[in-house]
Amino acid sequence: MMRLHDFRVLTFDCYGTLIDWESGIHTALQPLLRRGGLDLPRDAVLEAFAQHESAQQAETPGMRYAELLTQVHHRLADEWGLEPDEAGAARFGASVPDWPAFPDSAGALAYLKRHYKLVILSNVDHASFAGSQKRLGVDFDAVYTAQDIGSYKPDPRNFQHMLTRLGTQGHGRGEILHVAQSLFHDHAPAKRVGLASAWIDRRHGQEGWGATMPPPSGAGYEFRFASLAEMVAAHQADALA
């Protein structure tokens, strides 16, 4: 049976897994919603975001994430029948550093850092991630972003880039566990490249997929935890087994 102690490297998705991007996105879209006098359910807003973010990433894979969010804001305004707002769109694009961390992220990462190398594989740009890293309070051993790679997850190129870089440091697939919330962005492509993964099911108990697109069939994982704190508890219990 596979154990958490079998791995030497944890590779993390950041947004949705470590950073509460759904709260951050929803809060950052409030000015647009108020301007339109719209009172939409939270998940309806998040699902609209997911559709436009995914479409924009497919259309402009080389676009820096802050600029891509600006375009997503324009697309949402158009869907909701609102006039473009360049200043509001730019503020939304720059909002990533304001998105909060999950309450358990910093403490869990500090614990895991004592047992693994920690790596980020994220769809954002360096400037956006720098703001988030301050909230997480840990120095990652490597950070690979869409800005580096020129494509967005779930494109397998992002995972291949990470595997190639980690391979030059002597880490093969069997030593790496990918830790993520999104079955769409992370677990499905991780399986395609032969990586084991742990699902941090941050939306447990909720219906739908929120700010991520529905996963394709066959998106699997080896471990499932409701939170990062739960993963830490499993690692501690594993050590005593």
VOBA-1610 file (N, C-alpha, C; in pm, whole numbers, padded with zeros to 5 digits, always signed):
BEGIN
Met+00085-00120+00000Met+00000+00000+00000Met+00088+00125+00000Met+00054+00222-00083Met+00131+00346-00092Met+00119+00427+00036Arg+00231+00482+00083Arg+00234+00561+00206Arg+00291+00700+00177Leu+00250+00799+00257Leu+00304+00934+00240Leu+00454+00936+00261His+00506+00847+00343His+00649+00844+00369His+00728+00784+00253Asp+00660+00738+00149Asp+00731+00683+00033Asp+00792+00792-00054Phe+00756+00919-00032Phe+00794+01027-00123Phe+00898+01119-00058Arg+00974+01186-00146Arg+01076+01281-00099Arg+01043+01424-00138Val+00957+01440-00239Val+00924+01573-00292Val+00772+01588-00298Leu+00721+01699-00245Leu+00580+01734-00262Leu+00573+01852-00358Thr+00500+01834-00466Thr+00478+01943-00561Thr+00335+01992-00543Phe+00321+02123-00524Phe+00192+02180-00488Phe+00136+02269-00598Asp+00008+02249-00627Asp-00070+02359-00682Asp-00085+02461-00570Cys-00094+02588-00604Cys-00105+02691-00501Cys-00248+02741-00483Tyr-00312+02783-00592Tyr-00439+02855-00584Tyr-00556+02757-00586Gly-00628+02754-00476Gly-00730+02654-00453Gly-00684+02548-00356Thr-00552+02532-00341Thr-00494+02431-00254Thr-00434+02495-00129Leu-00347+02594-00150Leu-00283+02665-00039Leu-00346+02802-00016Ile-00382+02867-00125Ile-00447+02999-00122Ile-00596+02980-00153Asp-00680+03043-00073Asp-00825+03032-00091Asp-00867+03123-00207Trp-00843+03072-00327Trp-00866+03157-00445Trp-01015+03183-00467Glu-01102+03090-00427Glu-01244+03116-00448Glu-01291+03237-00368Ser-01247+03248-00242Ser-01281+03366-00164Ser-01217+03490-00224Gly-01091+03477-00268Gly-01022+03591-00327Gly-01087+03639-00454Ile-01122+03546-00541Ile-01188+03581-00668Ile-01323+03647-00642His-01403+03585-00555His-01536+03636-00529His-01531+03777-00471Thr-01439+03798-00377Thr-01425+03931-00318Thr-01380+04033-00423Ala-01284+03995-00506Ala-01229+04088-00605Ala-01329+04122-00716Leu-01431+04039-00734Leu-01533+04066-00836Leu-01651+04145-00781Gln-01652+04174-00652Gln-01765+04247-00595Gln-01787+04385-00658Pro-01682+04463-00686Pro-01708+04593-00749Pro-01780+04582-00884Leu-01743+04480-00962Leu-01810+04459-01090Leu-01956+04421-01069Leu-01982+04332-00975Leu-02119+04290-00947Leu-02203+04406-00895Arg-02144+04487-00807Arg-02220+04601-00753Arg-02250+04702-00863Arg-02153+04722-00952Arg-02175+04818-01060Arg-02292+04777-01148Gly-02309+04646-01164Gly-02420+04597-01245Gly-02547+04573-01167Gly-02542+04598-01035Gly-02660+04570-00953Gly-02696+04424-00953Leu-02595+04338-00964Leu-02618+04195-00976Leu-02609+04127-00840Asp-02700+04038-00814Asp-02701+03960-00690Asp-02700+03812-00728Leu-02583+03765-00767Leu-02568+03628-00814Leu-02518+03538-00701Pro-02561+03413-00697Pro-02506+03320-00599Pro-02354+03307-00616Arg-02286+03288-00505Arg-02140+03279-00507Arg-02091+03176-00609Asp-02149+03056-00608Asp-02100+02954-00700Asp-02131+02987-00845Ala-02237+03061-00872Ala-02265+03104-01010Ala-02154+03198-01058Val-02108+03286-00971Val-01997+03376-01005Val-01870+03296-01030Leu-01842+03201-00942Leu-01720+03122-00955Leu-01723+03034-01080Glu-01838+02978-01111Glu-01848+02893-01229Glu-01832+02975-01358Ala-01886+03096-01359Ala-01865+03184-01474Ala-01718+03217-01489Phe-01652+03246-01376Phe-01508+03272-01379Phe-01434+03152-01438Ala-01466+03031-01391Ala-01397+02911-01438Ala-01406+02896-01589Gln-01524+02918-01643Gln-01543+02903-01787Gln-01458+03003-01865His-01459+03128-01820His-01385+03230-01894His-01234+03219-01872Glu-01192+03183-01751Glu-01049+03165-01728Glu-00995+03053-01815Ser-01064+02939-01816Ser-01018+02825-01895Ser-01013+02858-02044Ala-01115+02926-02094Ala-01118+02964-02235Ala-01005+03060-02268Gln-00981+03158-02181Gln-00876+03255-02206Gln-00738+03190-02202Gln-00718+03097-02110Gln-00590+03027-02103Gln-00564+02945-02229Ala-00670+02883-02282Ala-00654+02806-02406Ala-00623+02897-02524Glu-00684+03017-02526Glu-00664+03110-02638Glu-00530+03181-02632Thr-00482+03212-02510Thr-00360+03291-02495Thr-00268+03226-02392Pro-00211+03108-02424Pro-00132+03035-02325Pro-00005+03107-02281Gly+00043+03201-02360Gly+00164+03273-02324Gly+00138+03403-02249Met+00012+03436-02225Met-00021+03561-02158Met+00009+03550-02008Arg+00072+03651-01952Arg+00098+03655-01809Arg-00033+03655-01732Tyr-00036+03586-01618Tyr-00164+03561-01550Tyr-00235+03688-01507Ala-00162+03787-01460Ala-00228+03912-01419Ala-00299+03975-01538Glu-00237+03970-01656Glu-00302+04024-01775Glu-00420+03936-01817Leu-00405+03805-01798Leu-00513+03714-01833Leu-00635+03740-01746Leu-00614+03765-01616Leu-00727+03797-01529Leu-00797+03925-01573Thr-00720+04021-01623Thr-00779+04143-01675Thr-00875+04113-01789Gln-00834+04022-01877Gln-00920+03982-01988Gln-01042+03905-01940Val-01024+03822-01837Val-01137+03749-01780Val-01241+03847-01724His-01194+03952-01660His-01285+04055-01608His-01367+04116-01721His-01302+04148-01833His-01374+04201-01949His-01478+04101-02000Arg-01441+03973-02004Arg-01532+03871-02054Arg-01654+03857-01962Leu-01629+03863-01832Leu-01740+03854-01738Leu-01833+03975-01751Ala-01775+04094-01766Ala-01857+04214-01785Ala-01945+04198-01909Asp-01888+04146-02014Asp-01964+04127-02137Asp-02077+04025-02116Glu-02047+03914-02048Glu-02151+03813-02022Glu-02265+03871-01940Trp-02231+03957-01845Trp-02332+04012-01756Trp-02393+04142-01809Gly-02360+04176-01934Gly-02423+04291-01998Gly-02377+04425-01945Leu-02251+04435-01901Leu-02197+04557-01843Leu-02094+04620-01934Glu-02080+04752-01923Glu-01979+04822-02002Glu-01839+04787-01952Pro-01739+04785-02040Pro-01602+04758-01997Pro-01555+04862-01894Asp-01470+04817-01805Asp-01414+04904-01701Asp-01265+04873-01694Glu-01184+04952-01764Glu-01041+04923-01773Glu-00975+04927-01637Ala-01009+05026-01555Ala-00946+05037-01424Ala-00987+04921-01334Gly-01115+04886-01337Gly-01163+04774-01257Gly-01102+04642-01302Ala-01087+04625-01433Ala-01026+04503-01485Ala-00880+04493-01442Ala-00809+04605-01446Ala-00668+04605-01404Ala-00656+04573-01256Arg-00747+04626-01174Arg-00744+04595-01030Arg-00769+04446-01007Phe-00861+04389-01082Phe-00886+04245-01068Phe-00761+04167-01108Gly-00696+04207-01216Gly-00575+04139-01259Gly-00464+04144-01156Ala-00461+04251-01078Ala-00356+04268-00977Ala-00397+04216-00840Ser-00511+04147-00830Ser-00567+04113-00698Ser-00508+03987-00636Val-00433+03907-00711Val-00387+03778-00659Val-00315+03789-00525Pro-00223+03885-00506Pro-00156+03893-00375Pro-00250+03920-00259Asp-00371+03967-00287Asp-00469+03993-00181Asp-00550+03870-00144Trp-00544+03765-00224Trp-00623+03646-00196Trp-00571+03578-00071Pro-00658+03539+00022Pro-00611+03486+00150Pro-00561+03342+00141Ala-00472+03308+00232Ala-00432+03168+00248Ala-00537+03094+00329Phe-00552+02965+00305Phe-00634+02884+00394Phe-00572+02885+00534Pro-00653+02879+00638Pro-00600+02890+00774Pro-00495+02785+00810Asp-00501+02668+00747Asp-00406+02562+00783Asp-00281+02559+00697Ser-00274+02643+00593Ser-00165+02629+00495Ser-00027+02654+00554Ala-00008+02767+00622Ala+00126+02802+00671Ala+00178+02700+00771Gly+00094+02661+00866Gly+00138+02564+00965Gly+00168+02429+00905Ala+00084+02384+00812Ala+00106+02254+00747Ala+00233+02256+00664Leu+00256+02364+00591Leu+00377+02372+00510Leu+00503+02372+00597Ala+00497+02442+00710Ala+00612+02444+00800Ala+00644+02303+00849Tyr+00541+02226+00880Tyr+00563+02087+00922Tyr+00618+02004+00807Leu+00555+02011+00691Leu+00596+01927+00577Leu+00737+01961+00529Lys+00777+02087+00547Lys+00911+02129+00506Lys+01019+02050+00581Arg+00988+02001+00699Arg+01084+01924+00776Arg+01102+01783+00721His+01013+01741+00632His+01015+01602+00585His+01031+01588+00434Tyr+01007+01695+00359Tyr+01010+01687+00213Tyr+01074+01812+00154Lys+01116+01800+00028Lys+01135+01919-00053Lys+00997+01966-00098Leu+00976+02098-00098Leu+00847+02155-00136Leu+00862+02236-00264Val+00776+02210-00360Val+00784+02271-00493Val+00646+02324-00531Ile+00644+02437-00597Ile+00520+02495-00649Ile+00512+02474-00801Leu+00397+02430-00849Leu+00366+02428-00992Leu+00235+02503-01008Ser+00244+02628-01055Ser+00129+02717-01051Ser+00100+02781-01186Asn-00026+02817-01205Asn-00069+02884-01328Asn-00049+03035-01322Val+00010+03089-01219Val+00022+03235-01210Val+00159+03281-01261Asp+00185+03410-01242Asp+00314+03469-01280Asp+00395+03494-01153His+00523+03526-01171His+00613+03541-01056His+00569+03653-00962Ala+00530+03766-01017Ala+00493+03879-00932Ala+00370+03846-00848Ser+00272+03783-00908Ser+00152+03745-00834Ser+00186+03646-00724Phe+00269+03546-00756Phe+00303+03444-00656Phe+00385+03503-00542Ala+00468+03600-00570Ala+00551+03659-00465Ala+00464+03713-00351Gly+00351+03774-00384Gly+00261+03822-00281Gly+00200+03709-00201Ser+00166+03600-00268Ser+00108+03485-00199Ser+00209+03415-00110Gln+00333+03409-00155Gln+00434+03338-00077Gln+00451+03401+00061Lys+00436+03532+00070Lys+00446+03599+00199Lys+00339+03548+00295Arg+00223+03513+00243Arg+00115+03462+00326Arg+00140+03318+00370Leu+00219+03245+00293Leu+00241+03103+00321Leu+00357+03080+00416Gly+00450+03174+00425Gly+00552+03171+00528Gly+00656+03062+00517Val+00678+03008+00399Val+00778+02903+00382Val+00857+02930+00255Asp+00983+02894+00256Asp+01066+02904+00135Asp+01055+02774+00057Phe+01001+02782-00062Phe+00989+02663-00146Phe+01123+02632-00212Asp+01146+02504-00235Asp+01272+02462-00295Asp+01277+02494-00444Ala+01162+02507-00506Ala+01154+02547-00647Ala+01014+02599-00673Val+01005+02691-00767Val+00876+02747-00808Val+00872+02748-00961Tyr+00775+02678-01018Tyr+00758+02673-01163Tyr+00621+02732-01196Thr+00619+02834-01278Thr+00494+02902-01310Thr+00463+02895-01459Ala+00338+02927-01491Ala+00299+02935-01632Ala+00383+03040-01705Gln+00426+03142-01635Gln+00511+03244-01697Gln+00642+03183-01745Asp+00695+03086-01669Asp+00819+03018-01710Asp+00796+02928-01831Ile+00681+02863-01833Ile+00661+02750-01923Ile+00594+02791-02053Gly+00508+02893-02048Gly+00439+02937-02169Gly+00310+02862-02196Ser+00260+02793-02094Ser+00131+02725-02106Ser+00070+02714-01967Tyr-00059+02682-01965Tyr-00133+02673-01840Tyr-00178+02530-01816Lys-00170+02486-01691Lys-00234+02359-01657Lys-00382+02367-01695Pro-00439+02260-01748Pro-00394+02121-01746Pro-00303+02078-01861Asp-00241+02168-01932Asp-00149+02129-02038Asp-00039+02041-01978Pro-00016+01921-02032Pro+00087+01833-01976Pro+00228+01893-01982Arg+00248+01995-02068Arg+00381+02056-02076Arg+00425+02114-01942Asn+00330+02162-01863Asn+00365+02218-01734Asn+00424+02111-01642Phe+00363+01993-01645Phe+00413+01883-01563Phe+00544+01828-01618Gln+00556+01821-01749Gln+00681+01773-01808Gln+00796+01867-01774His+00770+01997-01777His+00872+02096-01739His+00918+02072-01596Met+00823+02055-01506Met+00856+02031-01366Met+00935+01901-01350Leu+00892+01795-01415Leu+00960+01667-01403Leu+01102+01674-01458Thr+01119+01747-01568Thr+01253+01761-01625Thr+01345+01835-01528Arg+01295+01944-01470Arg+01377+02022-01376Arg+01410+01940-01252Leu+01312+01871-01198Leu+01338+01791-01079Leu+01428+01672-01112Gly+01418+01621-01234Gly+01506+01512-01275Gly+01652+01552-01275Thr+01680+01677-01312Thr+01820+01724-01310Thr+01873+01733-01167Gln+01782+01735-01069Gln+01821+01736-00928Gln+01820+01596-00867Gly+01798+01496-00952Gly+01804+01358-00907Gly+01675+01299-00856His+01562+01366-00883His+01433+01318-00834His+01351+01259-00948Gly+01325+01130-00940Gly+01241+01064-01039Gly+01095+01069-01001Arg+01009+01026-01093Arg+00865+01030-01070Arg+00824+00960-00941Gly+00888+00849-00911Gly+00848+00771-00795Gly+00872+00840-00662Glu+00951+00946-00662Glu+00979+01020-00539Glu+00886+01139-00520Ile+00802+01167-00619Ile+00725+01292-00622Ile+00577+01264-00600Leu+00516+01339-00509Leu+00371+01336-00488Leu+00316+01474-00519His+00222+01481-00612His+00161+01610-00647His+00039+01632-00559Val+00032+01749-00495Val-00071+01780-00396Val-00154+01896-00450Ala-00284+01875-00468Ala-00365+01976-00535Ala-00512+01959-00505Gln-00587+02068-00526Gln-00732+02065-00512Gln-00802+02030-00642Ser-00754+02084-00754Ser-00829+02076-00879Ser-00807+01943-00951Leu-00915+01866-00965Leu-00907+01745-01047Leu-00885+01781-01193Phe-00941+01893-01236Phe-00929+01937-01375Phe-00787+01984-01407His-00736+02081-01330His-00606+02140-01360His-00489+02050-01326Asp-00504+01964-01225Asp-00388+01897-01168Asp-00393+01745-01170His-00498+01686-01116His-00494+01540-01101His-00505+01467-01234Ala-00588+01518-01325Ala-00598+01452-01455Ala-00465+01456-01531Pro-00400+01573-01546Pro-00271+01572-01616Pro-00161+01503-01538Ala-00166+01505-01404Ala-00065+01431-01326Ala-00072+01283-01360Lys-00192+01231-01373Lys-00205+01090-01409Lys-00148+01063-01548Arg-00169+01157-01639Arg-00121+01135-01777Arg+00031+01128-01784Val+00099+01193-01690Val+00246+01189-01692Val+00302+01091-01589Gly+00215+01014-01526Gly+00262+00909-01436Gly+00297+00951-01296Leu+00236+01061-01247Leu+00263+01109-01112Leu+00155+01063-01015Ala+00196+01021-00896Ala+00101+00999-00787Ala+00053+01134-00736Ser-00069+01137-00682Ser-00122+01265-00637Ser-00208+01249-00512Ala-00219+01361-00439Ala-00305+01369-00321Ala-00406+01481-00344Trp-00534+01445-00334Trp-00641+01543-00354Trp-00671+01612-00222Ile-00650+01744-00217Ile-00692+01824-00103Ile-00830+01878-00140Asp-00932+01813-00089Asp-01070+01840-00133Asp-01126+01958-00055Arg-01082+02077-00092Arg-01121+02197-00018Arg-01271+02228-00030Arg-01337+02172-00129Arg-01481+02196-00145Arg-01564+02080-00092His-01508+01998-00005His-01583+01883+00047His-01712+01933+00114Gly-01818+01861+00087Gly-01948+01899+00140Gly-02023+02000+00056Gln-01960+02051-00050Gln-02026+02147-00138Gln-02056+02081-00273Glu-02159+02126-00338Glu-02191+02077-00471Glu-02111+02153-00576Gly-02095+02091-00692Gly-02030+02158-00804Gly-01879+02168-00789Trp-01818+02241-00883Trp-01672+02249-00891Trp-01619+02390-00869Gly-01709+02485-00840Gly-01664+02619-00805Gly-01585+02685-00916Ala-01467+02733-00883Ala-01385+02811-00976Ala-01302+02726-01070Thr-01323+02594-01069Thr-01253+02507-01165Thr-01354+02440-01256Met-01309+02404-01374Met-01395+02333-01466Met-01417+02190-01417Pro-01528+02126-01457Pro-01550+01986-01418Pro-01436+01898-01469Pro-01396+01797-01392Pro-01284+01713-01434Pro-01322+01620-01548Pro-01225+01579-01628Pro-01252+01478-01730Pro-01267+01341-01664Ser-01321+01249-01737Ser-01331+01112-01684Ser-01191+01056-01664Gly-01176+00975-01563Gly-01046+00912-01538Gly-00951+00993-01454Ala-00996+01109-01401Ala-00908+01188-01314Ala-00903+01119-01178Gly-00787+01061-01145Gly-00775+00985-01022Gly-00668+01040-00930Tyr-00653+00977-00815Tyr-00557+01021-00714Tyr-00533+00904-00620Glu-00421+00909-00549Glu-00385+00802-00456Glu-00429+00832-00312Phe-00436+00960-00278Phe-00474+01001-00143Phe-00583+01108-00154Arg-00668+01117-00052Arg-00769+01222-00047Arg-00780+01274+00096Phe-00770+01404+00110Phe-00781+01469+00241Phe-00873+01590+00226Ala-00947+01620+00332Ala-01035+01735+00329Ala-00961+01867+00348Ser-00839+01860+00399Ser-00760+01980+00424Ser-00613+01943+00428Leu-00526+02044+00428Leu-00384+02017+00441Leu-00351+01973+00583Ala-00425+02025+00681Ala-00406+01980+00818Ala-00436+01830+00832Glu-00535+01782+00759Glu-00568+01640+00761Glu-00455+01557+00699Met-00391+01611+00596Met-00277+01542+00537Met-00161+01534+00636Val-00137+01641+00709Val-00032+01640+00811Val-00062+01535+00917Ala-00187+01528+00962Ala-00225+01428+01061Ala-00203+01287+01009Ala-00232+01264+00880Ala-00210+01132+00820Ala-00061+01101+00815His+00021+01201+00785His+00166+01179+00782His+00217+01144+00920Gln+00167+01210+01023Gln+00209+01180+01159Gln+00165+01039+01201Ala+00044+01001+01164Ala-00004+00868+01195Ala+00074+00761+01118Asp+00112+00794+00994Asp+00190+00703+00911Asp+00325+00674+00975Ala+00381+00775+01038Ala+00512+00759+01102Ala+00506+00663+01220Leu+00387+00653+01282Leu+00372+00567+01400Leu+00330+00424+01363Ala+00290+00406+01237Ala+00238+00276+01196Ala+00350+00171+01187
//
